[in-house]
Amino acid sequence: MKKFFLLVALFAGLVGPMSSMGLMGPMRPMGPMGNPDDSLASIVDEVVWVVGDEPILKSDIEVTRIQAAMEGVHWSGDPDCAIPEQLAVQKLFLHQAAIDSIDKDITENDIALEVEQRVEYMVQQVGSREKLEEYRRQSLSQIRQSMHDDLRDQMLIQRMKQKLVADLAVTPAEVRRYFKDMPEDSIPFVPTAVEVQIITITPRISAEEINRVKDELRNYTDRINSGETSFSTLARLYSEDPGSARLGGELDYEGRATFDPAFAAVAFNLTDPTKVSKIVESEFGFHIIQLVDKRGDKIKVRHILRKPIVSDSAVNAALERLDTIVTDVRAGLPPLVLRDQLTEKWTFEDAVAFFSDDKDTRNNHGLMANRNEYGQLKSSRFEMQELPAEVARAVETLQVGEISAPFSMINSRGKTVCAVVKLKNRIPGHRATVTEDFQVLKDVVMEKRRAEFLHKWVVDKIKSTYVRLNDQYRDCKFEYEGWLR
C-alpha cells in the first residue's frame, strides 16, 4: 500500500550506534515513562546558548539530563558540557534542514505514525492505556500532542543526516586496507545468523465476511452523501489504518508509485472532492476514498480502511493444507494434480513456486530477504532477533534442512497468514572475514566514513553560524571545535 503501512524505524541512528540523545531534541519536562516531573517546575529558566536564532534553555539541558539518565546514556565527557553541546549540534542540523526544506519530506502522517509507536510502547510498559493516562496525568490525545514537535525534530535531524551522507561510498580496496593489519580482537564479531525459506498461504475469507465489510463501507458512503456526518469523522471512528485514522483518514500529497496499484487506479481518477469513490480492494483490505486536492502528479486523499476478519476455521484449513504440503515434500511426492507429469523428487523449492502466496519470496525459492530500516536489501542472513517472532520460534529448534510445523502469524502488511519455514543455513558466530562477511566489514568502514564526514560538517557549520554561550561554558572541553570565539 502506502508507506504509512510500513512502520519505519527512524529512531535508529544512521551512522551507527549513538546515544538516543544524538537524535532527540530537547524533550518536555518528564519523569520516568514520560510522567510530568514536578521537580522541574521550580527551575528558573534562562537562555544559556544561542545557535543561529535558536535558543537553548537551562530547562532544555536539565530535561535532557533526566532523559539520558532514564535511558542509561553515559557521556564521554563532562555532562555539564556535553549535554548543551549535543543540543547545539541538533540546532545546527535543524537549521540546515530548514534551509534545505527537508520539512516538506515529512508529512503529518509520518509524525503520527512515530507518535503512535511511542505511545504503544509506553502502554506496553505500564500495562494499559488507562494506566498510562493516570501515570502521565494526561489524556492520550494530550500525550500525542505533547510528543508531536519533539518527534518531528528527531525526524528532521535524521533526514538531514541521511541527505548529507547520501553520496558517500567506499570501495572494496578501502575495506581490505582498513582491516588488513587490524588485531583479531578488534575485528567485528558476527553473531550467529540463519537463512530461512518460507511458504505462506493466506486463509480464505468467506463471501459473507467480505459482504459484511462492503456493507459497512456502503453505509459510510450513504451517511456521508446524505450529510449526516463527514468522511473525516467516520475515518477517525472506524478506519483500520492507524496512521491516517487519527488525521481523519487523510494521506498527504503522494505520487502514484507510493500507493497499492488498485488503490492508485481509483484515487488518481477522482475529480470531485465532494464525492466518495467506489469500494476498492487492495492487499490491505477494502477502502473508500475521497479526493482532497491534486497538485501536479501528486494527490492528497482521505480513505477509510476496513479489514475482513479471518475465521478460526479458515486459519485451521490453511494450516491443514500446509501440513499436507510439508508431508508431500518430506516424502518427495508432488501434489496429486502433478504426479502424472513429474518424475523428479518434489522439493520445498517446488512447493514454494506452486503454493506460496508471498510475492516477496516466491520468485526467490522462498528465501527471506533481510532489509534495513529504509527498505534496502542487506542480505539473506538474519540474526534471530531480526526475524518475525513467530518465524524465529519455528526456526530455533530446527536443524539445517528441516521444515517446521505449520503456524499462523501477522505479516508486514497486517494480514493473517499461515506459514511453514525451512532452515536453509545456520552460520555460527565468528570473527568477520572479507570473503565471508564483506558487507559487515563494509558497513563498519562506511559508518566510520559517515561519522568523520558529519563531524567535519558540524565543525564547518559552526564557523558560519552565529553562536553565543554563557561564560560558565568557556572552560569546557568540547567535542567540536569552534564554539568559543
KEMI-311261 format. One record per atom (N, C-alpha, C): residue in three letters; y, z, x. Coordinates in pm, whole numbers, plus 50000, padded with zeros to 5 digits. Each point is the difference from the previous one (the first is absolute). Layout:
BEGIN
alaYZX...
END
This chain:
BEGIN
met498825000050085met501185000049915met501215000050088lys500835009349984lys501245000850076lys499885011450097lys500935000650095lys499885010250102lys500125014049945phe500495001449872phe500105013549945phe498625005849973phe498994991849999phe498655005149980phe499375004350132leu500634996450109leu499425003250131leu500745011950057leu499325011250014leu500665012150048leu500114999150152val501114996250045val500244998150140val500315013250067ala499435002350117ala500245012650068ala501164998750094leu501195001049953leu501204998150080leu500395012350078phe499325011349973phe500415012150069phe499415000850140ala499064991050033ala499454999950135ala500994993050092gly500225004850120gly500994994250091gly499554986450049leu500924990550013leu499694986750046leu499594999950145val500615008650079val499764999450144val499055010850046gly499065003449916gly498975009450040gly500355014249964pro499255009750051pro500175013849962pro501415004850031met500635005749899met501285006550016met500085010749895ser500865009550022ser500115010649900ser500534994149872ser499655006249887ser500504995149873ser501515000749995met500605008550082met501455000650005met500584986950050gly499194992150073gly500514987550054gly500294989949892leu499455001749881leu500244990749892leu500795006249887met500135013050002met500615006849887met501495001850019gly500734997949893gly501415003550001gly500135014649968pro501225005650007pro500185014149968pro499615002749856met499015008849982met499505002949867met500855010749933arg499905000949870arg500725010249926arg499425013750033pro500745010849981pro499475013350032pro498745003149921met498895000850069met498715002649936met499235010350080gly499195007849928gly499075009050065gly498654993450006pro498905007450021pro498664994250004pro499714991849875met499334988750017met499654990949893met501244995149925gly501134999750070gly501194994749936gly500665009649905asn499675012850006asn500635009749910asn501425002750043pro501004999549912pro501365002850040pro500105013550070asp500635000250117asp500045012050082asp501365006749986asp500015011449931asp501255006949975asp500635005150128ser499205001850106ser500545005250124ser501014990550063leu499944987149961leu500934990350056leu501324999749926ala500035006449885ala501204999449919ala501175007150066ser499705009450090ser501075007950062ser500564993750126ile499464988450042ile500484993650122ile501434994949978val500905003650092val501354994649996val499944986350066asp500214989449921asp499784986550050asp501184995050081glu499704991250095glu501044993750079glu499454987250059val500894990950033val499614987650067val499865002950148val498794997550055val499765003050142val499894987350085trp499604988849938trp499984987250069trp500604989649906val500554989450056val500384988249923val499474987850074val499274991449929val499464987650058val500554988549917gly500864991850060gly500704989849922gly500915007049901asp499764997649873asp500745007449897asp499095009549923glu498835003050058glu499015008749934glu500015013950062pro500245010449920pro499985013750054pro498595005750001ile499755009250092ile498795008350000ile500455014349980leu499485006349896leu500435013549964leu499085010450062lys500535011950014lys499205011250050lys498805002349909ser500224998549869ser498895001949904ser498924989550019asp500394987650037asp499014989550026asp499065004450112ile500585005850104ile499205004350115ile499075011349963glu500515009849923glu499175011449962glu498864995749908val500274990949908val498964995249910val498934992550079thr500424991650095thr499044992750083thr499165009650083arg500625010850050arg499285010050077arg498895006349914ile500335003649877ile499025006149909ile498884990249968gln500394987549970gln499014989749968gln499054997950117ala500554999550121ala499174998150119ala499035011450020ala500485012349978ala499135011750014ala498854999549901met500274995749877met498964999149897met498954989650038glu500434989250067glu499074989250034glu499415001750139gly500335011050068gly499425002650131gly500534991050110val501224994949984val500594991350101val500465008450119his499674995350120his500435006750123his500964990750073trp501165005350034trp501034992050065trp499795000250152ser500234988650065ser499794999150144ser501075007550078gly501185001849939gly501075007350065gly500485011549914asp501205004750028asp500615010849924asp500264995249858pro499395006249898pro500204995549861pro501474999649960asp500815009150054asp501425000249966asp500724987350044cys499424993250097cys500564987350046cys499214988149945ala498675001349996ala499144988949959ala500164996449852ile500185010149915ile500094997249856ile501264992249966pro501195004450040pro501174991949967pro499974986250065glu499424999050120glu499904986850063glu499104990849917gln498875005549952gln499114992049917gln500704995049875leu500785008749937leu500764996049881leu501044989550036ala500625001450115ala501004990250043ala499364986350023val498804999850059val499304987450021val499704993249866gln499605008049902gln499754994449867gln501254993749942lys501155006450023lys501264994449952lys500264986250064leu499644998550127leu500184987050066leu499164989249933phe498755003249970phe499144990149934phe500514996949859leu500445010249928leu500524997849865leu501284991650004his500845002550100his501224992250015his499674985250024gln499034997450088gln499614986250027gln499334993749878ala499235008049925ala499354994949878ala501054995349901ala501115007249990ala501084996049910ala500644987050047ile500224998750132ile500584987850055ile499114988049972asp498675001950017asp499044989149982asp499534998349856ser500585007949909ser499654999149856ser498515002149976ile499405008950077ile498585003049981ile499765006049862asp501045006749945asp499825006449870asp499634990149892lys500344987250019lys499654990049899lys498504997449994asp499295003850107asp498554998050004asp499235011449935ile500705010849966ile499355011649940ile500425001249855thr499054999049911thr500305000449857thr499845014249947glu500565002149883glu499845012949934glu498535002749971asn499254989349977asn498585001749974asn499275004950125asp500394994750117asp499425004750126asp500255015050018ile501245004149974ile500355014150015ile499245008549901ala499904995149875ala499295007649897ala498555002350037leu499374989950061leu498615001550042leu499865010850106glu500914999950098glu499945010050105glu500255014049945val500965001149910val500275013049936val498775004949927glu499354990949928glu498845004049921glu498865004650089gln499814993550113gln498955004350092gln500265014150052arg501275002750033arg500345013450047arg499785010449890val500414996749879val499835009449889val498525002649976glu499184989350001glu498575001849976glu499375008550109tyr500454998450124tyr499475008150109tyr500335014749976met501245002849960met500395013949975met499245005949883val499764991849897val499245004649885val498595004150044gln499384991850085gln498665003250050gln500015013150078gln501075002450075gln500075012050081gln500125012749916val500804999449893val500245012249920val499055001149881gly499354989049961gly498995000949896gly500314993049870ser501274998849963ser500354993349875ser501484996949999arg500394991049910arg501414996549986arg500815011949950glu499395007649911glu500705011749946glu500295010150111lys499015002350087lys500215009550111lys501064994850097leu500024986950022leu501014994450089leu501405002149943glu500164997649871glu501315002049936glu500425014750009glu499045008849980glu500315014350008glu500375003750144tyr499274994750096tyr500235003450139tyr501354994950047arg500324987649960arg501264993950044arg501195004149912arg499705006049886arg501035003249901arg500814987649961gln499274989049986gln500574987349959gln498974992749915ser500494991549909ser499094991349926ser499544988950095leu498934992949960leu499514989150084leu501074989350021ser500774997149895ser501054989950014ser501075004550099gln500325013050000gln500975005350096gln499444999550142ile498715003050014ile499374999350132ile500084985850054arg499654990349915arg500044986050044arg501434996050039gln500955004049920gln501384996350028gln500485006150132ser499605012450026ser500445006850122ser499414993550126met498854993349986met499344993750115met500494985850025his500654994149902his500294985750001his500764995650125asp501165006050026asp500864995350109asp499365002150137asp499315011250017asp499375002850128asp498904990050031leu499174996949900leu498924990350022leu500564986050021arg501084996849932arg500644987150022arg500474998850145asp500585010650055asp500444999750139asp498814998450094gln498915006849971gln498794998650083gln499544985550003met499994993749882met499544986249991met500954990650074leu501305002449990leu500974991750070leu499815000950152ile499805012350049ile499795001950143ile498744992750045gln498935001449922gln498744993450035gln500164984850001arg500634994549898arg500174985549993arg500914995150115met501025007950034met500894996150109met499234999550132lys499165010050025lys499184999950121lys499064988050002gln499404997149887gln499114988449993gln500744987350038lys501214998449948lys500774987950029lys500364999050148leu500395011250059leu500424999950140leu498884996250095val498765004149969val498894997550093val499124988449955ala500444992849898ala499134989749940ala499604989150098asp500854996750095asp499724988850090asp499355004150132leu499725012950015leu499375004450124leu498554995550006ala499524997250120ala498604995850018ala499545004050138val498695001350016val499425002450133val498884989950021thr499814996050124thr498974990250034thr498735007250045pro498854993249992pro498765006150053pro500135004250146ala500744992450080ala500175003550141ala500755013250014glu501005002249915glu500765012650005glu499105011849963val499134998049904val499085010749959val499075003450115arg499434989950063arg499075002550111arg500715007050116arg501234995750030arg500755006350109arg500295014649970tyr500355002949876tyr500395013649962tyr498855009950022phe498784995649969phe498855009150008phe499174998450127lys500384990750087lys499174996750116lys499715012250087asp501025007450037asp499825011250092asp500175013649932met499885000349870met500195012549926met498755008850013pro500175013050027pro498835009050006pro499214999749869glu498715001650011glu499144998749882glu500385009949891asp500365012350038asp500315009849897asp501344997449931ser500754989950045ser501254996249935ser499834987949908ile498844993650009ile499734988449915ile499675005049859pro500534993449895pro499795004749862pro498525001449965phe499705010749926phe498645002049949phe499944993949861val499034991349980val499834993249871val498965007749919pro500395005949886pro499035007649920pro498894991049946thr498925006349956thr498904992549939thr500534991449885ala499564987549998ala500454990649897ala498804993049939val500194994449883val498924993049930val500514986649948glu499074990849986glu500254987449929glu499125000149875val500614996649887val499345001849871val500094987249918gln498874996249940gln499984989049904gln499845005849860ile500584993249903ile500035005649865ile499754989249895ile499315003949895ile499874991849879ile500615008149886thr500924994249927thr500555007049884thr499784991949873ile499755007149894ile499864993949867ile500935007549905thr500804992849927thr500915006049904thr499295002049867pro499925012349950pro499355002349871pro500664991749890arg499184995049912arg500524991849890arg500675008749895ile501164995749958ile500755007249897ile499724993349867ser499735007949900ser499624994649870ser501164992749934ala499664990549914ala501034992749924ala500815009449913glu499355010449948glu500705009749915glu501085007450079glu499685003550124glu500995007250082glu501164990950037ile499704987550032ile501074990550032ile500904997949879asn499404998749883asn500784998249877asn500865012349971arg499475011950033arg500795012249977arg501274999950085val499854996250127val501164999450089val500994989349953lys499494988549961lys500894989249953lys500725004249872asp499315007149912asp500655004849877asp501135009750032glu499805008650101glu501065009050043glu501224992150046leu499774989850082leu501114992150052leu500684992049889arg499234995149904arg500624993049886arg500865009649919asn499535012449985asn500785010049928asn501315002950072tyr499955001050134tyr501235002150077tyr500974988449976thr499474987750004thr500854988249981thr500665000349863asp499235003449896asp500565000649864asp501105010549992arg499805011450062arg501005010849995arg501284996050073ile499854992750110ile501184995450073ile500744989449921asn499264990249947asn500634989149924asn500685004849873ser499475010749939ser500605005249877ser501225008750027gly500235003150127gly501145008550034gly499705014949987glu498765003649974glu499645014149984glu500195007650130thr499724993650113thr500135006450130thr500214989350106ser500205004150124ser500264990450106ser498774998250088phe499974988950072phe498924997350094phe499945011150105ser501175004050051ser500055010250105ser499405013249954thr500315003949877thr499475012749948thr498484999749993leu499454989049948leu498544999049988leu499344999350138ala500674993650095ala499454999550136ala499915014050059arg501055007949982arg499975013750053arg498905008249936leu499754997649872leu499025008149927leu498574995550025tyr499784986950011tyr498624995149992tyr499534991450117ser500894994650084ser499544991150106ser499145007650100glu498944993650047glu499095006150096glu500254995150142asp501174994450023asp500464997450136asp500955011450037pro499545009750080pro500835011950026pro501294996950072gly500014989650083gly501214996950074gly501144995549914ser499724991249904ser501084994449918ser500205007449868ala499015007449953ala500115006549869ala501225009049994arg500245007750105arg501135009450000arg501344993050009leu499964986950029leu501234992050002leu500104991249877gly499305004149894gly500014992049878gly499244987050014gly499024999950093gly499194988050020gly500654989750090glu501155003250057glu500784989950072glu499504997850142leu499904987250037leu499654995750135leu501214992750055asp500365003050124asp501204993950057asp499774985350033tyr501054993250040tyr499944985650028tyr498904997050101glu499094991049960glu498914996050087glu499694985349980gly499444993850105gly499574986249990gly498624998849940arg499634987949968arg498734997449930arg498795005050080ala500054998950132ala498835003150082ala499635014849997thr500925008849963thr499705014350003thr499265004749876phe499874991549900phe499355003849875phe498594994249991asp499195006349918asp498724994249961asp500274986249940pro499214989750033pro500294986449953pro500134998949848ala499125006749925ala500074999149854ala501285006649949phe500365011450059phe501225007049964phe501224991250030ala500024993950120ala501134991750041ala500164987849910ala498874993949960ala500064987949918ala500765002549870val499825011649942val500715003449876val501405005050029ala500145009050097ala501305006250028ala501054989550037phe499644990250083phe500984990250046phe500324989449894asn499284999949890asn500314990949890asn500845006549892leu500295013050014leu500845006849902leu501454995750018thr500704997849890thr501404995750005thr500925008749916asp499475007249903asp500825007849907asp499755014950021pro500985007550049pro499815014450026pro499745008349874thr500224994349885thr499755007749877thr498564998549950lys499244991050062lys498654997249954lys498975007550085val498845002249940val498875006150070val498934989450019ser499404999750117ser499004989850030ser498745001949917lys499154989950007lys498655001549948lys499255009750089ile498845004449956ile499185009150081ile499434992450121val500115006050117val499554993850124val498895008550061glu498914993750038glu498945007250070glu500104997150149ser500085010650080ser499974998750145ser498805007850052glu499835000350131glu498885007650056glu500215015049986phe501195004249954phe500285014249985phe499885004849856gly499934990949905gly499935003849859gly500754990049916phe500585004949889phe500724991449906phe501475004349994his500884990149990his501445002650006his500734993049886ile501175005549965ile501054992349935ile501225000950090ile500824989550000ile501094998750097ile501294996549927gln501115005050053gln501314996549948gln500904996250118leu500684988749988leu500934995750105leu501255008850000val500435003950121val501285007050016val501054990450054asp499644992750109asp500974991050061asp499284990450094lys500624988750026lys499524990550100lys501094997950102arg499594999350128arg500964998150108arg499374990750102gly500334987249990gly499384990150087gly498524998849971asp499185001750106asp498564999049982asp499355013649980lys500815010149964lys499485013449975lys500335004449858ile499145008949948ile500235005249865ile499925015250001lys500675005749902lys499865014349973lys499455001049858val498885007149986val499365001349869val499625014549975arg499715002849873arg499345012549962arg498594996549955his499105009550015his498674997549946his499375013249956ile499034998749913ile499175011449959ile498574996250033leu499345008350078leu498604997750038leu499105009749924arg498964994549942arg498965008249937arg498654995750058lys499175010050033lys498714997350062lys498875003649904pro499094990749976pro498845003449917pro499175011050065ile499425008649917ile499175011050050ile498574994950022val499475002950117val498634995950030val499055010749947ser499064996149916ser499075009649940ser498945004550100asp499445011849975asp498925005050085asp498804990849996ser499744994349884ser498844991049988ser500194987450084ala501254995150007ala500274988150082ala499835003150148val500475011850041val499835004250139val498515001350033asn499255006449913asn498565001850023asn499284986650008ala500414990549916ala499374986750003ala500284993150133ala501235001250050ala500344993850128ala499245006750114leu499845013349994leu499245007050104leu498544995849999glu499434998349882glu498604995549990glu499834985950055arg501004991549973arg499944986350051arg500045000150153leu500865008350057leu500075001050146leu498705005550057asp499395009449930asp498735005550047asp498944989250008thr499984991149901thr499064988850002thr500294990550116ile501304997350023ile500404991250110ile499535005850133val500235012950021val499625006550125val498494999950017thr499265002549894thr498544999750006thr499514986350044asp500624989349944asp499604986450038asp500344997050145val501165004750047val500404997550139val499035007050096arg499635012349967arg499075007350087arg498654993350005ala499644993449890ala498724992849996ala500134985750051gly501244995750024gly500224986350046gly499844989749892leu500075004249873leu499774991049887leu501324995849936pro500244987049980pro501204995649930pro499885003549852pro501124999649925pro499925002549856pro499094989849933leu499475003749885leu499024991549931leu500484985849981val501304998249969val500514986549970val499984991050124leu499845005850120leu500024992050123leu498664999450071arg499015006949949arg498745001150075arg499274986950015asp500224990549910asp499354987050012asp500744990950097gln501265003950036gln500824991350083gln500055004650146leu499795013150024leu500145005450134leu498665004450057thr499814996850126thr498765004150068thr500295010250111glu501265000550043glu500345009250107glu500195014149944lys499955009850091lys500175013949960lys501405002449946trp500095006949889trp501275003249934trp500645011950072thr501294998650038thr500675010150079thr501165006449923phe500525010750059phe501185006649942phe501164990249993glu500174992050106glu501094990250004glu499854989849889asp498754995849970asp499774990849888asp500435006549868ala499655012749985ala500345007149877ala501525001549984val500705001950112val501465000749994val500564987149941ala499574988750056ala500524987149955ala499654997249855phe498845004649956phe499524996849866phe500545009649893phe500175012950035phe500295010049897phe501375006850011ser500565001350120ser501145009050016ser501254994849929asp500725009149934asp501264996849933asp501215001950091asp499795005550119asp501115003450087asp500444987750080lys501104993949956lys500454987650064lys500465002350144asp500425012450033asp500495002850135asp498894999950104thr498775002749959thr498895000850096thr498914989549977arg499994994049882arg498874991149965arg499854988450098asn501134994450045asn499924988450090asn499825003950146asn499855012950024asn499795004750138asn498685007950008his499004995549923his498685006349998his500085014749959gly501035003749924gly500145013649952gly500665009650098leu500364995150120leu500545008850104leu501395005049960met500165013249996met501275006049964met500984998550116ala501274997449967ala501044998050100ala500945012050001asn500265005150120asn500895011550016asn501424994850024arg500915003549909arg501394995450011arg500925011950023asn501134997650067asn500955010850022asn500875002049877glu500985009250011glu500805003449883glu500904988749955tyr500134989450081tyr500824988649962tyr499164988349952gly498695002349982gly499124989749949gly499474990650106gln500335002450127gln499544991350107gln498595003750044leu499174989950026leu498615002250040leu499935006650136lys499295011250007lys499765006850129lys498684995450059ser498925002549927ser498674996050047ser499025002749887ser498724998150029ser498965003449903ser499475014150022arg500545007050100arg499545013450031arg500855010649930phe499325010049946phe500665011149933phe499575013250061glu500955008850024glu499625013950017glu499665005349862met499165010249992met499495004449871met501115003749903gln501065006550051gln501075004349911gln500854988449948glu499824988250059glu500764988349955glu499324992949883leu498745002949977leu499274993749890leu500355006749868pro499884992849887pro500085006849871pro498985011349996ala500375011149936ala499175012050005ala498574997449954glu499854992349893glu498654997449947glu499174991750098val500654990550066val499294991850099val499615008550120ala500915008750044ala499705008650115ala498805009049971arg499965005749879arg498865008749964arg498694992150001ala500044987549952ala498794991949995ala499544996050140val500944997350089val499684995250136val499535011250090glu500495012149975glu499815011150093glu498555002350041thr499094998749905thr498595003050029thr499164987650030leu500624988250001leu499244987750021leu499754997550148gln498854993950029gln499744994450131gln500474985550000val500274994550119val500444986150008val498954991049934gly500484991349911gly499124990849928gly499555005049865glu500215013049970glu499595005649872glu501044997149892ile499515000049875ile500854997549884ile500045012749916ser501175003249948ser500175012249922ser499454998549859ala499925011349931ala499774999949856ala501284995449931pro499944994449880pro501214995949928pro500885012049966phe501304997749997phe500965010449962phe501214993349934ser500825007949932ser501214994749938ser501225005450074met501124992849991met501235004050068met501184993049933ile501215004750032ile501234993349957ile500484991850118asn500194986949980asn500404991650113asn501515000550022ser500494992450097ser501425000450037ser500914994849890arg499434993249902arg500794994949888arg499935009249878gly499385011650020gly499945009749891gly498934997349897lys499024991650032lys498954996749904lys498695006750039thr499225003649900thr498675005750022thr499034988850039val499345001650114val498994990450042val498765007750044cys498884993050001cys498755005750053cys499664992650129ala499405007050094ala499824994050132ala498745005150069val499534992150094val499035004450101val500544995550135val499695007550104val500484996450134val498844999650097lys500174991950104lys499044999150108lys500725003550130leu499415008850078leu500585003450130leu499624989150099lys500964991750035lys499754988850091lys499955004750144asn500875009650034asn500065004350140asn500655013750007arg499575008050096arg500655012750030arg500305000250150ile501285001850033ile500424999950139ile500345014350040pro499185006250087pro500255014050038pro501375001650068gly500545012149992gly501265002950067gly499904997750149his501054994550061his499944996550142his501414997750054arg500134999850132arg501244996050063arg500194984949981ala501214996249964ala500264986049970ala499834991350124thr499494987949978thr499904990050106thr500704987349954val500474992150097val500714987749966val499084990449926thr498744999550038thr499094990349939thr499615003949857glu499815013049976glu499545004349869glu501115004749907asp501115004750056asp501035006349917asp501384994850036phe500104987150019phe501274994350044phe501145003449903gln499734999149870gln501065002549903gln500515014350010val499105009550022val500405014050016val500945001550119leu499614994050112leu500825001050120leu501314992449985lys499964988749933lys501224992449974lys500975008249916asp499485007249901asp500855008349915asp500695011050081val499295005550099val500605010450085val501184994250078val499794988350059val501074993750077val501164996049909met499664994749883met501054996049907met500805012149952glu499325011149977glu500705012149958glu500995004450108lys499564999550126lys500885003650111lys501194990550006arg499744987049985arg501074990150004arg501015002449887arg499515002949882arg500895002649887arg500845012650023ala499355010550050ala500725012550024ala501104997950103glu499704992650107glu501004997350103glu501154991749944phe499654990149919phe501034991449941phe500935008049909leu499415008349913leu500825007849907leu500835010450073his499455005750106his500795009650079his501234993150059lys499814988550058lys501134992550058lys500994996149891trp499474996049883trp500894996149890trp500885011849960val499435011949990val500775011849962val501095002850103val499654999350129val500985002650105val501154990049991asp499674987249980asp501044989749988asp500845002049875lys499345004349891lys500715002049875lys500985011750011ile499605010450072ile500885011650019ile501304995550068lys499884990950098lys501174995650076lys501034993049912ser499544993449893ser500914992249916ser500325006949867thr499615012849988thr500215007449875thr500875012350026tyr500915002549907tyr500825012050010tyr499115012349984val500095009350095val499215012249996val500905011950032arg499935010349921arg500695012550031arg499045011549972leu499905009650092leu499145011449978leu500725012750044asn499645010849937asn500635012850030asn499755004350145asp500915008050051asp499905004350140asp498715007750029gln499415006349898gln498795008050022gln498834991650050tyr500074986549982tyr498904991350041tyr500244993450135arg501115003250068arg500354992950122arg499135003950120asp499295011049989asp499105004050109asp498564995749975cys499784992749891cys498644995849964cys499494989150095lys498685000250022lys499334989250071lys499364990949896phe500664988949971phe499574991249893phe498984989850048glu499194995049908glu499034989450031glu500714986950029tyr501084997449926tyr500744987450014tyr501335002550069glu500364991750093glu501265001850070glu501154993649921gly501185005350020gly501184993749940gly500655008049889trp499365010849953trp500615008049893trp501285006750049leu499965004850123leu501145007450054leu500954990450069arg501265000749962arg501004990650056arg501235007750047
END
